[in-house]
Amino acid sequence: MNVREEFLKFFESKNHTRVASAPLVPDDATLLFNNAGMVPFKSIFTGEVPRPKNPRATSCQTCIRAGGKHNDLENVGHTARHHTFFEMLGNFSFGDYFKEDAIAYAWEFITQVLHLDKDKLWVTVHESDDEAEELWKRHIAADRIMRLGDKDNFWAMGDTGPCGPCSEIFYDQGAEHFDGPEDYMGGEGDRFLEIWNLVFMQYEVKEPGGERIPLEKPSIDTGMGLERVVAIKEGALSNYGSSLFMPIIRKVEDMIGKEYVYASGASYRVIADHIRTAVFLLAQGVNFSNEGRGYVLRRILRRAVRHGYLLGFREPFMHKLVDTLVDIMGDEYDYLGKKAPAVKEQIELEEARFFKTIESGIALFNMELQNTKDVFSGEVAFKLYDTYGFPLDLTEDMLREKSLKLDSAKFEVLMQEQKSRAKAAWKGSGDDAVHGDFKELLEAFGTNEFVGYETTHHASKVLALLDENFKRIDALDIGQTGWVMLDVTPFYAESGGQCGDRGELQCRAKVLDTKKFFDINLSKIEVTSSIKIGINVDAIVDISRNEITKHHSATHLLHAVLFDVLGDHISQAGSLVEADRLRFDFSHPKAVSEAELSEIEERVNVEIMRAIPAKTEVMNIEEAKKSGAKAQFGEKYGDEVRVVSFADTSVEFCGGVHVENTANIGNFIITKESGVSAGVRRIEAVCGNAAYRYFNEQRALLKEAQSEVKNLDLIAGIHRLKSNINELKSELKEAQSAAKVEIKAEDINGVAVVVNELPNGDIKEKIDELKNQNEKLCAMLFQVKGDKVLIAAGVKGCDAKAGDWIKKIAPILGGGGGGRPDFAQAGGKDKTKLPEAKVEAMNFIKEALA
């Protein structure tokens, strides 16, 4: 049985609209990932946007819980049901049906579609919810209904907002399989497995700790764990025993040649879970990095690699599991198969990086374990993180296996000193997290009309004004800034990487920017003559729009050429389109060579010179996909989409503005290629007027360089300068050799001791020279360089240690350093203390040799 499909079909038969799974990266700046089925509907439940035409929806939402408040990472592999990635089945009512229908639908699906044994089903309700209990009695015996308190059966979105009691459905997996002290209904054991939670949103709390106010139109939010239900239907006592995981575990068995045994198979389960998370995130455009979501992805993969190391893997293996996962889930999520080649390459590269350091890191960890009684060193944990690439979670995971704690306070201090990459700020995507009156705007006016594809000048009416905090106001005075909603607007709102339009409301206000909030097109304005609601204005887009269109169309051509030159693994990972530049991020495992960049630039310019007319069509989204149009993962598309094409060169989903013909772009110059993060490269380029300015700047630079070398033939002038530099270096070396200082050593207990200042030359080379001249030596040399002092110490054939010597003397000069027992280096900031340092250096070594 395809549980996922049966669930969605069942609720479609109950007049629910099937909603596709939203991307794992949510349109919510408060969340790292979508972590529940209701997240895509959050703005509807909170009332920020009006209810949809059909107030019933159903979905199978992909979710991740691996960071922040909702973090199941440490339990994964060690329990039967925790995952970092999972699918949540849900049905939702936005002020339509309530408890009676929600309970009836749940019972019908479980008993008549899934055909679960009614004698194995139990239900919980909130201790105050008499209504829910009475409704459940229509379907299940009263002695199988249990009342629980707020901890188990009350749901809230946060300290404020919608909330309400909930009702959970449990499945008894059998006393013959589970007989622990917690294996009773309401206990913490695995015998009674929660499979479905029905949330009854019937209250609202307006301030923390405030009164629960009944909602005028209560709603329903449910969540059923797909992995749990599939396991039950297949008779597996653990999610990992189901067809969603076992093919991956069997593949790991085959690769390592060891049989999976449940009792000792935590590492197999960690790998099976984590490959799902890694592949879905990479396929959806998240890439390995040292911050935000990319860092979560990196630590998940490295945790899996470490468990592979425990099983015996000594080289990359995770990438070999991608095809198995595609076999399991590729039919439902077709982008997995399309992205598989690029995903495998990115995973293999990341694995290879970690395998280079994992053995040394584990050796360091085990060495420190010998010195640990109860609390593991924070300094060593930080070194594992900073030097060997061990995420903190991984070190804590290793310590948990040894029943040890970590000195977290020291670790955090070190992280703060190094401006912790793990805690670097990240921003969510989508609408800004602002608090405004958007719901009222939508209810009063709906969304406004955009006519900017056809014109850059339009007579419009001011429907609404908002202040800088997005609160509705009646007027804005001269000098004030705020936001305006026009009934019809030619201003393009920032979207898809293209910046928002600027311009003017003629004789009224400057338009500084344009953005979209809940599909309302708003322009930020600076008022030059007072403006009120209801007046008519002439809306004029700035001339910079012409340059924006050139850069946007050039971006499409660049995207197409990258496919041809670098391969079809290329996937857009971000873009920026402005009037004076473009930036395009894409998945690619290595730097783009100079030859490749040259070819890319040339081919884009060829497409420009072909003078290809632009063609724009509004199509049904399924037709658009069949046409081969490229879509960017994570973008929200409606039932109809706009497709922009330049002949057969480029065909893409795009809501942006473009040139009418590629010849309008002028020319295209790549200004920079760089790495953004592991597996992601960036190309920056200019075209149109910006390209002309760039050419002028380069020409001026060339003339200045020619002037400096006093030669019209710049290359010949550079060769002459290099030759002069080499001659000067040779002369300097000869001068230094001629000025070699003869340093005499003092004999102390049979050891040649040197404490002296070297005016020029290389002090390290001098110490090596002294070592060659003496069987036993202790030498410390100083050299003044400007306001600083260089220090080097060398020891040979005796018990003294150069590192200890340096650590004693360097602080006198206001510096620090260290090194090996036979050689150490340091630097100092206070050359006035050099005489004192020499005396102390001699005293120290005399005592050491006594």
C-alpha positions in Angstrom: 0.0 0.0 0.0 1.2 3.5 -0.9 0.2 5.1 2.5 1.2 8.6 1.3 -1.0 8.5 -1.8 -3.9 6.8 -0.1 -4.0 9.5 2.6 -4.0 12.3 0.1 -6.7 10.6 -2.1 -8.9 10.0 1.0 -8.9 13.7 2.0 -9.4 14.8 -1.6 -12.6 12.7 -1.5 -13.6 14.8 1.5 -13.3 18.0 -0.6 -9.7 18.9 0.6 -7.3 20.6 -1.9 -4.1 18.6 -2.3 -1.1 20.9 -1.6 2.3 19.9 -2.7 5.1 19.7 -0.1 6.7 23.1 0.5 10.5 23.4 0.3 12.4 22.5 3.4 13.6 26.1 3.7 10.5 27.9 4.8 9.0 31.3 4.1 9.4 32.0 7.8 12.4 34.0 9.2 11.9 32.4 12.6 12.5 28.9 11.4 15.7 27.1 10.1 13.7 24.4 8.3 10.1 23.4 7.9 9.6 21.2 11.0 5.9 20.4 10.9 3.1 19.9 8.3 1.3 23.1 9.4 4.3 25.5 8.8 3.3 26.4 5.2 -0.1 27.3 6.5 1.1 29.3 9.5 0.1 32.7 8.1 -3.4 31.5 7.5 -3.8 30.1 11.0 -2.4 33.3 12.6 -4.8 35.4 10.5 -2.0 37.3 8.7 -3.6 36.4 5.3 -7.3 35.6 4.5 -8.5 32.0 4.4 -8.2 30.4 0.9 -11.3 29.9 -1.3 -11.4 26.2 -0.3 -10.9 26.2 3.5 -9.8 22.6 3.4 -6.3 21.3 2.5 -4.3 18.2 2.7 -0.5 17.6 2.3 2.4 15.3 2.8 5.1 17.8 4.0 8.8 17.0 4.1 10.2 18.1 7.4 13.6 18.4 9.2 14.3 18.6 12.9 18.0 19.0 13.3 18.6 22.5 14.9 17.1 25.0 17.3 14.2 24.2 19.5 13.0 21.2 17.4 16.1 19.1 17.4 16.0 15.3 17.4 19.6 14.8 16.2 21.0 13.2 19.4 18.2 10.6 19.5 18.5 9.5 15.9 19.8 5.9 15.5 19.3 5.2 19.2 15.5 5.0 19.2 13.0 3.3 16.9 11.3 6.5 15.7 13.4 9.6 15.8 14.6 11.2 12.5 16.2 14.3 11.2 14.1 14.1 8.0 10.6 12.8 8.0 7.3 13.2 6.1 4.2 14.5 7.9 0.7 13.7 6.5 -1.9 16.3 7.4 -5.4 17.5 6.9 -6.3 21.1 7.7 -9.5 23.1 8.2 -9.3 26.9 8.1 -12.4 27.8 10.0 -14.5 25.2 8.3 -15.1 21.8 10.0 -14.1 21.1 13.5 -13.8 18.3 16.1 -16.7 16.2 14.9 -15.6 15.8 11.3 -11.9 15.7 12.2 -12.4 12.8 14.5 -14.7 11.0 12.1 -12.3 11.4 9.2 -9.4 10.1 11.3 -11.3 7.0 12.4 -12.6 6.3 8.9 -9.1 6.5 7.4 -7.4 4.4 10.0 -10.0 1.7 10.1 -11.4 1.6 6.6 -8.4 2.6 4.5 -5.4 1.5 6.5 -7.5 -1.3 8.0 -5.7 -1.2 11.4 -7.1 -3.5 14.0 -9.6 -1.5 16.1 -8.7 -3.5 19.2 -5.2 -2.1 19.0 -6.2 1.6 18.9 -6.3 4.0 21.8 -7.1 7.7 22.0 -6.0 10.5 24.3 -7.9 13.8 24.9 -7.2 16.9 26.9 -8.4 16.6 30.5 -10.8 19.5 30.0 -12.1 18.4 26.6 -15.5 16.7 27.4 -16.6 17.4 23.8 -13.8 15.5 22.2 -14.3 12.5 24.5 -18.0 12.3 23.7 -17.3 12.5 20.0 -14.7 9.7 20.3 -17.2 7.5 22.1 -19.1 7.2 18.9 -16.2 5.3 17.4 -14.2 3.6 20.3 -14.9 2.2 23.7 -14.8 4.6 26.5 -12.2 2.5 28.4 -9.8 3.1 25.5 -10.0 6.9 25.8 -7.5 8.5 28.2 -7.5 12.1 29.5 -4.1 13.8 29.8 -2.9 17.3 30.8 -1.3 20.3 29.0 2.1 18.6 28.7 0.7 15.9 26.4 -2.5 17.2 25.0 -2.5 20.9 24.6 -0.9 22.6 21.6 0.3 26.2 21.2 2.1 27.9 18.3 4.1 30.0 20.8 3.5 32.2 23.9 0.9 34.1 21.9 -1.4 33.2 18.9 -3.7 30.3 18.1 -3.8 27.3 20.5 -6.0 24.5 21.7 -6.4 21.0 23.0 -5.4 18.0 20.9 -6.3 14.4 20.6 -3.7 11.7 19.9 -4.3 8.3 18.4 -2.1 5.4 19.6 -1.4 2.0 18.2 -0.6 -1.0 20.5 2.4 -2.8 19.1 1.8 -5.7 21.5 2.8 -6.9 24.9 4.6 -9.8 23.4 7.2 -7.4 21.9 7.4 -4.7 24.6 7.2 -5.5 28.3 9.3 -2.7 29.9 8.2 -0.7 33.0 7.1 2.2 30.7 5.3 0.1 28.2 1.8 1.0 29.3 -0.7 3.4 27.8 0.5 6.9 28.7 4.1 5.6 29.5 7.3 6.4 27.8 7.9 3.0 26.3 7.5 2.0 22.6 4.6 -0.4 23.0 1.9 2.3 22.5 3.0 4.3 19.5 1.5 7.7 18.7 0.6 7.8 15.0 -1.7 10.8 14.6 -2.3 14.1 16.5 -5.4 16.1 15.9 -5.0 19.7 17.1 -8.2 21.6 17.8 -7.3 25.3 17.4 -10.2 26.9 19.4 -8.4 29.7 21.4 -6.2 32.6 20.9 -3.7 34.1 23.5 -3.0 37.8 22.8 -0.2 38.2 25.4 2.2 35.8 27.2 0.3 34.2 30.1 -2.9 35.9 29.0 -6.4 34.5 28.9 -7.4 31.9 26.3 -10.0 33.7 24.2 -12.3 31.4 22.1 -11.8 31.9 18.3 -14.8 32.9 16.2 -13.8 30.3 13.6 -11.9 27.4 15.2 -9.6 25.4 12.9 -8.1 21.9 12.5 -4.4 21.0 12.1 -3.4 17.3 12.1 -0.2 15.5 11.7 0.4 11.8 11.0 4.0 10.5 10.8 4.3 8.6 7.5 7.3 6.6 8.7 5.4 5.3 11.7 2.3 4.3 9.7 4.4 2.5 7.0 6.2 0.6 9.7 3.0 -0.5 11.3 1.4 -1.6 8.0 4.6 -3.6 7.2 4.7 -5.3 10.6 8.0 -3.6 11.5 8.5 -2.7 15.2 10.9 0.1 14.3 10.6 2.7 11.5 14.0 1.6 10.4 12.7 -1.9 9.7 10.3 -0.6 7.0 10.8 -0.3 3.2 11.6 3.4 3.6 14.9 2.5 5.3 15.9 -1.1 4.9 17.1 -0.9 1.3 19.6 1.8 2.5 20.7 -0.4 5.4 21.1 -3.4 3.1 23.2 -1.3 0.8 25.5 -0.4 3.7 25.7 -4.0 4.7 26.8 -4.9 1.1 29.4 -2.2 1.0 31.0 -2.9 4.4 30.5 -6.7 4.4 29.0 -6.8 7.9 25.4 -7.9 8.8 23.1 -5.4 10.4 21.8 -6.4 13.8 19.2 -4.2 15.4 20.6 -4.3 18.9 24.0 -3.1 17.8 23.0 -1.3 14.6 22.8 2.3 15.7 25.4 3.4 13.1 23.5 1.8 10.3 20.4 3.7 11.3 22.2 7.0 11.7 23.5 6.6 8.1 20.1 5.6 6.7 18.5 8.6 8.3 21.2 11.2 7.5 21.5 10.3 3.8 17.8 11.2 3.4 18.4 14.6 5.0 21.6 15.3 3.1 20.1 14.4 -0.3 16.9 16.3 0.1 18.7 19.5 1.3 21.3 19.4 -1.5 18.6 18.6 -4.1 16.7 21.7 -2.9 19.7 24.0 -3.2 21.1 24.1 0.3 24.9 23.6 0.2 27.6 22.7 2.7 28.9 25.8 4.5 30.1 27.0 7.9 27.0 28.9 8.8 23.2 28.5 9.0 21.5 25.8 7.2 24.6 24.8 5.3 26.4 24.1 8.6 23.5 21.9 9.8 23.8 20.0 6.6 27.6 19.6 7.1 27.3 18.4 10.7 24.6 15.9 9.7 26.8 14.4 6.9 29.9 14.4 9.1 28.0 12.6 11.9 27.0 9.9 9.4 30.6 9.7 8.1 31.9 9.2 11.7 29.4 6.3 12.2 30.6 4.9 8.9 34.1 5.1 10.3 32.9 3.1 13.3 31.6 0.4 11.0 35.0 0.3 9.2 34.7 2.7 6.2 38.0 4.5 5.5 37.0 6.3 2.3 33.9 8.1 1.0 30.8 5.9 1.0 27.7 8.0 1.6 27.5 9.2 -2.0 27.0 5.6 -3.1 23.7 5.5 -1.2 22.1 8.3 -3.3 20.8 6.0 -6.0 19.2 3.7 -3.5 17.4 6.6 -1.9 16.2 7.8 -5.4 14.8 4.3 -6.0 12.8 4.6 -2.8 11.5 8.2 -3.1 12.3 9.4 -6.6 8.8 8.7 -8.0 7.2 11.0 -5.4 9.9 13.6 -5.5 11.2 13.6 -9.1 13.8 16.3 -8.6 15.8 13.8 -6.6 16.7 11.8 -9.7 17.4 14.9 -11.7 19.8 16.3 -9.1 21.4 12.9 -8.2 24.6 13.3 -10.2 25.4 16.7 -8.7 24.3 15.6 -5.2 26.6 12.6 -5.4 29.5 14.7 -6.4 29.0 17.2 -3.6 28.6 14.5 -1.0 31.7 12.7 -2.1 33.8 15.9 -2.0 32.5 16.7 1.5 33.2 13.2 2.7 36.7 13.3 1.3 37.4 16.5 3.2 36.3 15.0 6.5 38.1 11.6 6.0 41.4 13.5 5.6 41.1 14.7 9.3 38.8 12.2 11.0 41.5 9.7 12.0 43.7 12.4 13.5 40.7 13.9 15.3 39.6 10.6 16.8 43.2 10.0 17.9 43.2 13.4 19.7 39.8 12.6 21.2 41.0 9.2 22.5 44.2 10.8 23.9 42.2 13.3 25.9 39.9 10.6 27.1 42.8 9.1 29.1 43.0 12.4 31.0 39.2 12.7 31.5 37.4 11.6 34.6 34.0 13.2 34.4 34.3 16.4 32.2 35.9 16.5 28.8 38.2 19.4 28.0 36.5 22.4 26.2 39.8 23.3 24.7 40.2 19.9 23.0 36.5 20.0 21.9 37.2 23.4 20.3 40.4 22.1 18.6 38.4 19.1 17.2 35.9 21.6 15.8 38.3 24.2 14.6 41.2 22.1 13.3 39.7 18.7 12.5 36.2 19.8 11.4 34.3 17.9 14.1 30.9 19.6 14.7 30.2 20.1 18.4 27.2 17.8 18.2 29.5 15.0 16.9 31.9 15.4 19.9 29.0 15.4 22.3 27.6 12.3 20.6 31.0 10.6 21.1 31.1 11.7 24.7 27.5 10.5 25.3 28.6 7.0 24.3 31.2 7.2 27.1 28.8 8.7 29.6 30.9 11.9 29.9 30.1 15.6 30.0 31.7 18.4 28.1 33.2 21.7 29.5 30.7 23.6 27.4 31.4 26.9 29.1 35.1 26.9 28.0 34.1 25.7 24.5 31.6 28.6 24.2 34.3 31.1 25.3 36.6 29.9 22.6 33.9 30.0 20.1 33.0 33.6 21.0 36.7 34.6 20.7 36.8 33.2 17.2 33.3 34.6 16.3 31.7 31.2 16.2 30.9 30.2 12.6 28.3 27.8 13.9 26.3 30.7 15.4 26.7 33.1 12.5 23.5 34.9 11.7 21.2 33.4 9.1 18.1 34.8 7.5 15.1 32.9 6.3 13.7 33.4 2.9 10.3 34.8 1.7 8.3 37.6 3.2 10.1 39.7 5.8 9.0 39.0 9.4 7.2 42.3 9.8 4.2 43.1 11.9 1.7 45.1 9.8 -1.9 45.4 8.7 -1.5 43.1 5.7 -4.6 41.1 6.5 -6.7 44.2 6.5 -5.2 45.4 3.2 -5.9 42.0 1.6 -9.5 41.9 2.9 -10.1 45.6 1.8 -8.4 45.6 -1.6 -7.1 42.1 -2.5 -3.8 42.2 -4.3 -2.9 45.1 -6.6 -2.4 44.9 -10.3 1.2 44.9 -11.8 1.4 46.4 -15.3 5.2 46.8 -15.4 5.7 44.3 -18.1 3.8 46.5 -20.6 4.6 50.0 -19.4 6.9 52.0 -17.1 4.5 54.9 -16.7 0.9 54.6 -15.3 -1.8 56.8 -13.8 -2.6 55.2 -10.5 -4.6 55.7 -7.3 -3.3 55.5 -3.8 -5.2 52.8 -2.1 -3.3 52.7 1.2 -0.3 54.2 3.0 1.8 52.6 5.7 4.5 54.0 8.0 8.0 52.5 8.2 6.7 50.0 10.7 3.9 48.9 8.3 1.1 50.4 10.3 -1.7 51.9 8.2 -1.9 55.7 8.2 -4.0 58.3 6.3 -1.2 60.6 5.0 2.5 61.2 4.8 4.0 64.6 5.0 7.0 66.2 3.3 10.3 64.5 4.3 8.6 61.4 5.7 9.2 57.9 4.5 6.7 55.1 4.3 5.1 52.6 2.0 2.4 53.1 -0.6 -0.1 50.6 -2.2 -1.3 51.7 -5.6 -4.3 50.1 -7.3 -2.3 49.6 -10.4 1.5 49.7 -10.3 4.3 49.7 -12.9 6.9 49.2 -10.2 8.4 45.6 -10.2 8.7 44.2 -6.6 12.0 42.5 -5.6 11.7 38.9 -6.5 13.6 36.0 -8.0 16.9 37.8 -7.5 15.9 41.0 -9.4 16.0 44.1 -7.3 12.8 46.2 -6.8 12.1 49.2 -9.1 12.9 52.8 -8.1 11.3 55.9 -9.6 8.8 58.6 -8.6 5.2 59.4 -8.0 5.4 62.6 -10.1 5.6 65.8 -8.0 4.7 63.7 -4.9 7.4 61.3 -3.8 10.6 59.5 -4.7 10.2 55.7 -5.0 13.2 54.2 -3.2 12.4 50.5 -3.5 9.6 48.1 -4.2 8.9 44.8 -2.4 6.1 42.3 -2.1 4.4 41.2 1.1 1.8 38.4 1.0 1.5 39.2 -2.8 0.8 42.9 -2.2 3.1 45.1 -4.2 4.3 48.0 -2.0 6.7 50.8 -2.9 8.9 52.5 -0.3 8.6 56.3 -0.8 10.2 59.5 0.4 7.6 62.3 0.3 8.4 65.5 -1.5 4.8 66.9 -1.4 2.2 65.6 1.1 0.4 62.5 0.0 -3.0 61.2 1.1 -5.1 58.1 0.6 -7.4 58.2 -2.4 -5.4 60.7 -4.5 -4.4 60.0 -8.1 -0.7 60.0 -9.0 1.5 59.4 -12.0 3.8 56.4 -11.3 7.0 56.5 -13.3 9.7 53.8 -13.2 13.3 55.0 -13.1 15.4 54.8 -16.3 17.6 52.3 -14.4 15.0 49.7 -15.3 16.5 49.5 -18.8 19.8 48.4 -17.3 18.1 45.9 -14.9 16.4 44.2 -17.8 19.8 43.8 -19.6 21.4 42.2 -16.6 18.4 39.9 -16.0 18.3 38.7 -19.6 22.1 38.2 -19.5 21.6 36.1 -16.4 19.3 33.7 -18.3 21.9 33.4 -21.2 24.7 32.8 -18.6 22.6 30.1 -17.0 22.1 28.3 -20.3 25.7 28.6 -21.4 26.9 27.2 -18.0 24.9 24.0 -18.8 26.6 23.6 -22.1 30.1 24.4 -20.9 30.3 22.9 -17.4 27.6 20.2 -17.6 23.9 19.6 -16.8 24.6 19.2 -13.1 24.5 23.0 -12.9 21.8 24.1 -10.6 21.0 27.7 -9.7 21.9 28.4 -6.0 21.0 32.1 -6.0 21.2 35.3 -8.0 21.2 39.0 -7.8 20.2 41.3 -10.7 20.8 45.1 -10.4 21.2 48.0 -12.7 25.0 47.9 -12.6 25.8 44.2 -12.2 24.6 40.6 -12.0 25.7 37.8 -9.7 24.9 34.2 -10.3 25.5 31.3 -7.9 25.5 27.7 -9.1 26.3 24.2 -8.0 29.7 23.1 -9.3 32.4 21.1 -7.4 35.5 23.1 -8.4 36.7 26.5 -9.5 35.9 27.4 -13.1 39.2 27.5 -15.1 40.3 30.6 -17.0 39.8 28.8 -20.3 36.2 27.8 -19.3 35.5 31.4 -18.2 36.7 32.7 -21.5 34.5 30.3 -23.4 31.5 31.1 -21.2 32.0 34.9 -21.7 32.5 34.4 -25.5 29.4 32.2 -25.9 27.1 34.6 -24.0 28.3 37.4 -26.2 27.6 35.3 -29.3 24.0 34.8 -28.0 23.7 38.5 -27.6 24.9 39.2 -31.1 22.4 36.7 -32.5 19.8 39.3 -31.7 17.3 36.7 -30.4 13.8 38.2 -29.7 12.4 37.5 -26.3 9.2 35.4 -26.0 7.0 35.5 -23.0 4.1 33.1 -22.4 1.8 32.5 -19.5 1.3 28.7 -19.3 -0.3 26.1 -17.1 2.5 24.9 -14.7 2.4 21.3 -15.9 2.6 22.4 -19.5 5.6 24.6 -18.6 7.4 21.7 -17.0 6.8 19.5 -20.0 8.2 22.3 -22.3 11.5 21.9 -20.5 11.5 25.3 -18.9 13.9 25.5 -16.0 12.4 26.3 -12.6 14.3 27.4 -9.5 13.7 25.0 -6.6 12.1 26.8 -3.6 10.4 29.5 -5.6 6.6 29.6 -5.2 4.7 29.1 -8.4 1.0 29.2 -8.9 -1.2 27.1 -11.2 -0.1 29.4 -14.1 3.5 30.5 -14.6 5.3 33.0 -16.8 7.9 31.4 -19.1 10.6 33.6 -20.7 12.5 32.2 -23.7 15.2 33.3 -26.0 14.7 30.9 -29.0 16.1 27.5 -28.0 19.0 29.0 -26.0 17.2 29.7 -22.8 13.7 28.7 -21.5 13.0 29.5 -17.8 10.2 30.1 -15.4 10.5 33.8 -14.6 8.4 36.7 -13.3 11.1 39.3 -13.9 11.5 42.0 -16.6 13.6 41.4 -19.7 14.9 43.0 -22.9 12.8 42.6 -26.0 15.9 41.3 -27.9 19.2 40.0 -26.8 20.9 42.7 -28.9 19.7 45.3 -26.4 22.0 43.8 -23.8 25.0 45.3 -25.6 27.9 43.2 -24.3 28.7 40.9 -21.4 31.9 40.9 -19.3 32.8 38.5 -16.5 34.4 40.5 -13.7 35.0 37.7 -11.1 34.6 34.0 -10.4 34.8 32.8 -6.8 33.7 30.1 -4.3 30.7 30.8 -2.1 30.7 27.5 -0.2 31.6 23.9 -0.7 30.2 22.9 -4.1 28.9 26.4 -5.0 30.6 28.9 -7.3 29.7 32.5 -8.1 30.1 34.4 -11.4 29.8 38.2 -11.3 29.4 40.1 -14.5 28.4 43.4 -16.1 26.6 44.3 -19.3 25.1 47.3 -21.0 26.2 50.7 -19.6 28.0 49.0 -16.7 30.1 47.1 -19.1 31.0 50.3 -20.9 32.1 51.9 -17.6 34.0 48.7 -16.7 35.8 48.9 -20.1 36.7 52.6 -19.5 38.1 51.8 -16.0 40.2 49.0 -17.4 41.5 51.2 -20.2 42.4 53.9 -17.7 44.2 51.3 -15.6 46.1 50.1 -18.6 47.2 53.6 -19.5 48.3 54.2 -15.9 50.3 50.9 -15.8 52.0 51.8 -19.1 52.9 55.2 -17.8 54.4 53.6 -14.6 56.6 51.2 -16.6 57.4 54.0 -19.1 56.7 51.7 -22.0 53.9 51.4 -24.5 54.6 47.7 -24.6 53.2 46.9 -21.1 54.4 43.2 -21.1 57.9 44.2 -22.1 57.9 46.8 -19.3 56.8 44.2 -16.7 59.5 41.8 -17.8 62.1 44.6 -17.4 60.8 45.4 -13.9 60.9 41.7 -12.9 64.5 41.4 -14.2 65.5 44.5 -12.1 63.9 43.0 -9.0 65.8 39.7 -9.5 69.1 41.6 -9.8 68.4 43.6 -6.6 67.5 40.4 -4.8 70.8 38.9 -5.9 72.7 41.9 -4.8 70.9 41.9 -1.4 71.8 38.3 -0.8 75.4 39.0 -1.6 75.4 41.9 0.8 73.8 39.8 3.6 76.4 37.1 3.0 79.2 39.6 3.2 77.8 41.0 6.4 77.5 37.7 8.2 78.1 38.1 11.9 80.6 35.8 13.6 78.9 34.7 16.8 80.9 33.2 19.6 79.5 30.6 22.0 80.0 30.3 25.7 80.7 26.9 27.2 78.3 25.9 30.1 78.8 22.4 31.4 79.9 21.2 28.0 77.1 22.8 26.0 77.7 25.7 23.6 75.4 28.5 24.6 74.6 31.5 22.4 72.4 34.5 23.4 72.9 37.3 20.9 71.4 39.7 18.5 71.6 39.2 14.7 71.4 42.5 12.9 70.6 41.0 9.5 70.2 37.7 7.7 67.8 34.8 8.6 67.9 33.9 12.3 66.5 30.4 11.7 69.3 29.7 9.1 71.8 31.0 11.6 70.6 28.6 14.3 70.8 25.7 11.8 74.4 26.8 11.0 75.3 26.9 14.7 73.8 23.4 15.2 76.0 22.1 12.4 79.0 23.6 14.1 78.3 22.2 17.6 77.4 18.7 19.0 75.6 20.3 22.0 74.0 23.7 21.6 71.5 26.1 23.2 71.1 29.2 21.1 68.6 32.1 21.2 68.9 34.9 18.6 67.1 38.2 18.5 66.6 40.4 15.5 65.0 43.9 15.4 62.6 44.5 12.5 61.2 48.1 12.8 59.3 48.3 16.1 59.2 44.5 16.5 61.6 41.8 17.6 61.9 38.4 16.1 63.1 35.6 18.4 64.3 32.0 17.6 65.7 29.3 19.8 67.4 26.1 19.0 68.5 23.2 21.2 70.7 20.2 20.3 72.1 17.3 22.4 70.9 18.4 25.9 67.9 18.3 28.1 66.8 21.9 27.7 63.7 22.6 25.6 63.5 25.4 23.1 59.7 25.8 23.5 60.0 26.3 27.2 62.8 28.8 26.7 60.8 30.9 24.2 57.7 30.9 26.4 59.8 32.3 29.3 61.4 35.1 27.3 58.9 36.2 24.7 56.5 37.9 27.3 59.3 40.2 28.4 59.2 41.7 24.9 55.4 41.9 24.9 54.9 38.8 22.7 54.3 35.1 22.6 55.1 32.0 20.7 56.2 28.4 21.0 57.4 25.3 19.2 59.1 22.0 19.4 61.7 21.0 22.0 64.5 21.4 19.4 63.3 24.6 17.8 60.8 27.4 18.6 60.0 30.9 17.3 58.2 34.0 18.7 57.7 37.7 18.2 57.8 40.7 20.5 56.4 44.2 20.3 58.7 46.1 22.7 62.3 46.4 21.5 63.2 48.6 24.4 63.2 45.5 26.6 65.8 43.6 24.5 68.7 44.1 27.0 66.5 42.7 29.8 65.4 39.8 27.6 69.0 38.8 26.8 69.9 38.7 30.5 66.9 36.6 31.4 67.5 34.3 28.5 71.1 33.6 29.7 69.9 33.2 33.3 67.2 30.7 32.3 69.5 28.5 30.2 72.2 28.5 32.8 69.7 27.2 35.4 68.4 24.6 32.9 71.9 23.3 32.3 73.0 23.3 35.9 
